[in-house]
Amino acid sequence: MRTIAARIRTIALCGVASILWAGLCVPGQAKPVFVTIDVSGADATSAQGVNAGGDVAGQYQDDAGFHGFVRAGDGTIATFDPSGSYGTYVGGIDDSGAITGTYTDGTGQGGDNTLHGYVRSNGGAISVFDAPGAGTMNGLGTTARGINNKGAIVGYYEDSGFVSHGYVLSKGGTFAEFDAPGAGTGNSQGTFPVAINAKGVVTGSYVDGNGIFHGLVRTPDGTITEFDPPGSFSTGGNAINAKGTIAGEYDDGTGLHGFVRTSDGTITAFDPPGSTATYALGISNNGMIAGYYQNGSGYVGYVRAAGGKIKTFTVPGATTIFANGIGDKGGLIAGEYFDDAGAHGFLRSK
């Protein structure tokens, strides 16, 4: 699936996977509150994730490239880059405020850069890491995608043959590398985990020898289960909550659809009314899914309750809206929107 492939290959880096929300009036309920996030001096700001305390992490772009930022619950914004970074991108934030992500060091050949993982503590200290076996040039290296509340980081690396392998990095610094049993071993094939819950259960995708994406779930003992919604020929798991419920999207040939997979393997597909392509990017511990969908007018935000009810959202003046992350309790959503002035991050609260 081209969209999932693009997201994996670009590490969700360039601020093209997020959303601004505005609430439709619901009788007896207050409208959600929205805060626009613009880093001072930025040409574009993208919020990638939000924790239970309302800390928002993401990246912004200026004339010098991409940089990380974190916005505290009181509105204070701190920017950061690992030493030697030519481009800093955020993968996830935990409830303590620790952030993980990927940076490029600018040493690659032909305009490409080597990728490295990093983790930034809530106090601002940054540590960098590379998975054993990661390639060192031409856009190869280590990608960090998610962090759980125990400080474990999940991601993948590309070796010198352009094959991707998954890893879990413990807070103590121990790598556990893994490959899905059906993963291919050719160029741009392999294993691509992207999210980890507090119990250490991982979800993501793998690409088989025919270049087809499939979903995966890996338990802490290393057991990997592969899955696809019925009729899918391309599946991507994007998020997992504390109960092991997974949200993602799949392609059945008629377009992209959202899905939710419970820990017992039950898969339910869904689409907001009028959707021609549905993306599910975040899931809270109470089962709320945040994402966006495409219709004839562009992109629209939605939130899906655990029972299946979907509410859609738009914002006056926005030309494109996306959603990247939802807090553990489902009351906070972070993302990005575009208007005539450019790209802005946002935080939505109830």
C-alpha positions in Angstrom: 0.0 0.0 0.0 1.6 3.2 -1.2 0.4 5.3 1.7 1.7 2.9 4.4 4.9 2.4 2.5 5.5 6.1 2.2 4.9 6.6 5.9 7.3 3.8 6.8 10.0 5.0 4.3 9.7 8.6 5.5 9.5 7.7 9.1 6.5 9.9 9.4 9.0 12.7 9.4 7.9 15.6 7.3 4.8 16.8 9.1 2.4 15.1 6.7 0.6 12.9 9.2 -1.4 15.1 11.6 -4.8 16.9 12.0 -6.6 19.9 13.5 -9.9 19.3 15.1 -13.0 21.5 15.6 -16.1 20.1 17.2 -19.5 19.8 15.8 -22.2 20.9 18.2 -23.4 18.0 20.3 -26.6 18.7 22.4 -25.8 18.8 26.1 -22.1 18.7 25.5 -19.5 21.5 25.5 -17.5 22.1 22.4 -13.9 20.9 22.5 -11.2 23.5 23.1 -8.4 23.9 20.6 -5.0 25.5 21.0 -2.9 26.3 18.0 0.8 25.6 18.4 3.4 27.6 16.4 7.1 27.4 17.3 8.6 30.9 17.2 10.4 31.4 13.9 9.0 28.3 12.3 7.8 28.1 8.8 5.7 25.0 9.7 4.9 23.2 12.9 3.6 19.7 13.3 2.5 18.0 16.6 3.1 14.3 16.6 2.0 13.1 20.0 0.5 14.0 23.3 0.8 12.4 26.8 -1.7 12.2 29.7 -0.4 15.4 31.2 -0.9 17.4 28.0 2.7 17.7 27.0 2.9 17.8 23.1 5.9 16.8 21.1 6.6 17.2 17.4 8.9 18.9 14.9 9.0 22.2 13.2 10.7 23.5 10.1 12.7 26.7 9.6 15.4 27.8 7.1 17.9 25.4 8.7 15.7 22.3 8.4 13.7 20.2 10.9 14.0 20.4 14.7 12.2 18.8 17.6 10.0 20.7 20.1 8.0 19.9 23.2 5.2 22.1 24.5 4.5 21.7 28.3 1.0 21.7 29.7 1.5 25.4 30.7 2.2 26.4 27.1 6.0 26.7 27.4 7.8 25.5 24.3 11.3 24.0 24.3 13.1 23.2 21.1 15.9 20.6 20.7 18.3 18.8 18.4 20.7 16.0 19.1 24.3 17.1 18.7 25.3 17.0 15.0 21.7 16.7 13.8 20.9 17.9 10.3 17.2 17.1 10.8 15.3 16.1 14.0 12.0 14.2 14.0 9.7 13.0 16.8 8.3 9.5 17.0 6.6 9.5 20.4 6.3 10.8 23.9 5.6 9.0 27.2 3.6 10.2 30.2 6.8 11.3 32.0 7.7 13.6 29.1 10.4 11.5 27.6 10.6 11.7 23.8 12.0 9.4 21.2 12.6 9.9 17.6 15.1 10.0 14.7 17.7 12.4 13.5 20.0 12.6 10.4 23.7 13.4 10.8 24.4 14.7 7.3 27.3 12.3 6.6 25.6 10.3 3.9 26.6 10.3 0.2 24.6 11.6 -2.7 22.6 14.0 -0.5 21.4 11.3 1.8 22.0 11.1 5.5 22.5 8.3 8.0 19.7 7.9 10.5 20.1 7.5 14.3 17.7 7.1 17.1 17.6 9.4 20.2 15.7 9.7 23.5 15.3 13.0 25.3 14.5 12.9 29.0 11.9 15.1 30.6 14.8 17.2 31.9 16.2 17.8 28.4 19.2 15.4 28.4 19.5 13.6 25.0 21.0 10.2 24.4 21.6 8.8 20.9 21.7 5.2 19.8 22.2 2.9 16.8 20.9 -0.7 16.4 23.6 -3.3 15.9 23.8 -4.0 12.2 22.3 -0.8 11.0 23.7 0.6 7.8 25.7 3.8 7.9 25.1 5.7 4.6 22.7 6.4 1.7 19.7 7.0 4.0 20.3 3.8 6.0 20.4 3.6 9.8 18.1 3.4 12.9 14.6 4.8 13.1 12.9 5.2 16.5 9.0 5.2 16.4 7.5 4.8 19.8 8.1 4.8 23.5 6.1 3.3 26.4 5.7 4.4 30.0 8.5 2.1 31.1 10.9 3.8 28.8 11.1 1.0 26.2 11.6 2.2 22.6 10.4 0.4 19.5 11.6 1.0 15.9 13.5 -0.6 13.0 16.8 -0.3 11.2 17.9 -0.9 7.7 21.0 -3.0 7.1 23.5 -2.5 4.3 21.3 -4.5 2.0 18.3 -2.1 2.5 16.4 -4.7 4.4 14.6 -3.6 7.6 14.6 -5.3 11.0 12.6 -4.6 14.1 13.9 -3.9 17.6 12.9 -3.1 21.1 15.3 -1.1 23.1 14.9 -1.4 26.9 15.4 1.6 29.2 18.6 -0.1 30.4 20.0 0.0 26.8 19.5 -3.7 25.8 18.4 -4.3 22.1 16.0 -7.2 21.3 16.0 -7.5 17.5 13.4 -9.4 15.6 12.0 -10.2 12.2 8.4 -11.3 11.3 8.5 -14.9 10.1 7.0 -13.9 6.7 9.2 -10.8 6.2 11.0 -10.6 2.9 14.8 -10.1 2.6 14.9 -8.0 -0.5 15.4 -4.2 -1.0 12.8 -2.2 1.0 11.3 -5.4 2.5 11.5 -6.6 6.1 9.9 -5.7 9.5 8.6 -2.3 10.5 7.3 -2.1 14.1 6.0 1.4 15.1 4.2 1.3 18.5 4.6 -0.4 21.9 2.3 -0.4 24.9 3.1 -0.4 28.6 3.2 -4.2 28.7 5.8 -4.3 25.9 3.4 -5.6 23.2 4.4 -4.2 19.8 2.5 -3.6 16.6 3.5 -2.5 13.1 3.9 -4.1 9.7 6.1 -6.3 7.7 6.7 -6.5 3.9 6.9 -10.0 2.4 8.9 -11.2 -0.5 6.3 -10.0 -2.9 6.4 -6.5 -1.6 3.0 -6.8 0.2 2.4 -5.3 3.7 0.9 -7.3 6.5 0.1 -6.4 10.1 2.0 -7.8 13.1 1.8 -8.0 16.8 4.7 -9.1 19.0 4.4 -10.1 22.7 7.2 -9.5 25.2 8.3 -13.2 25.0 9.0 -12.7 21.3 6.0 -14.4 19.8 4.9 -12.7 16.6 1.4 -13.0 15.1 0.8 -11.8 11.6 -2.7 -10.5 10.6 -4.7 -9.0 7.8 -8.4 -7.9 7.8 -10.5 -10.0 5.4 -9.9 -9.1 1.8 -6.8 -7.0 2.5 -3.8 -7.0 0.3 -1.9 -4.4 2.3 -2.2 -3.8 6.1 -0.5 -1.5 8.6 -0.8 -1.5 12.4 -0.2 2.1 13.6 -1.1 2.2 17.3 -1.7 0.0 20.3 -3.2 0.7 23.7 -2.8 -0.9 27.2 -5.3 -3.6 26.5 -3.5 -4.7 23.3 -6.1 -3.3 21.0 -4.6 -2.1 17.7 -5.7 0.6 15.3 -4.6 0.9 11.7 -5.6 0.8 8.1 -5.8 -1.6 5.2 -6.3 -1.6 1.4 -8.8 -4.1 -0.1 -8.6 -2.8 -3.7 -11.5 -0.4 -3.3 -9.6 2.1 -1.1 -8.1 2.5 2.4 -10.2 1.6 5.4 -9.7 1.8 9.1 -9.6 -1.2 11.4 -9.5 -2.0 15.1 -8.1 -5.4 16.2 -8.7 -6.6 19.8 -6.2 -8.7 21.7 -8.2 -11.9 20.9 -7.6 -11.2 17.2 -11.1 -9.9 16.3 -10.9 -7.3 13.6 -13.5 -4.7 12.8 -13.3 -2.5 9.8 -14.7 1.0 9.7 -15.0 4.2 7.6 -16.6 7.5 8.4 -19.6 8.3 6.1 -18.4 9.5 2.7 -14.8 8.4 3.1 -12.8 7.4 0.1 -9.7 6.7 2.3 -9.6 6.2 6.1 -6.5 6.5 8.3 -6.4 5.4 11.9 -3.3 6.8 13.7 -3.9 6.8 17.4 -5.8 4.8 20.0 -6.4 5.6 23.7 -6.6 3.2 26.6 -10.4 3.5 26.6 -10.5 2.5 22.9 -11.1 5.9 21.3 -9.4 6.1 17.8 -8.2 9.3 16.3 -7.6 9.8 12.6 -8.6 11.4 9.4 -10.3 10.5 6.2 -10.5 11.8 2.6 -13.7 12.8 0.9 -14.5 14.8 -2.2 -13.6 18.0 -0.5 -10.2 17.1 1.1 -9.3 15.7 4.5 -11.6 15.7 7.6 -10.9 14.6 11.1 -12.8 12.0 13.1 -12.8 10.3 16.5 -14.3 6.8 16.9 -15.6 5.6 20.2 -14.9 2.1 21.5 -18.5 1.2 20.7 -18.1 2.2 17.1 -19.8 5.6 17.0 -17.8 8.0 14.7 -17.9 11.8 15.0 -16.3 13.9 12.3 -14.7 17.3 12.7 -13.6 20.3 10.6 -12.1 23.7 11.4 -13.1 27.0 9.7 -10.3 28.2 7.5 -8.3 25.0 7.3 -7.6 23.6 3.9 -6.1 20.3 5.1 -6.4 18.7 8.5 -4.7 15.6 10.0 -4.4 13.8 13.4 -1.3 12.2 14.8 -1.8 11.3 18.4 -4.3 10.8 21.1 -3.7 10.8 24.9 -4.0 7.7 27.0 -7.4 8.7 28.4 -8.7 9.9 25.0 -9.4 13.5 26.1 -6.4 15.0 24.3 -5.6 14.9 20.6 -2.6 16.4 18.9 -1.9 17.1 15.2 -1.5 19.6 12.5 -3.6 21.7 10.1 -3.0 23.8 7.1 -4.5 27.1 6.2 -3.6 30.0 3.9 -0.8 31.0 6.3 0.9 27.6 6.4 1.1 24.6 8.7 0.3 24.7 12.4 0.3 22.2 15.3 -2.7 21.9 17.5 -3.9 20.4 20.8 -7.5 19.5 21.2 -9.1 19.0 24.7 -12.6 18.3 25.8 
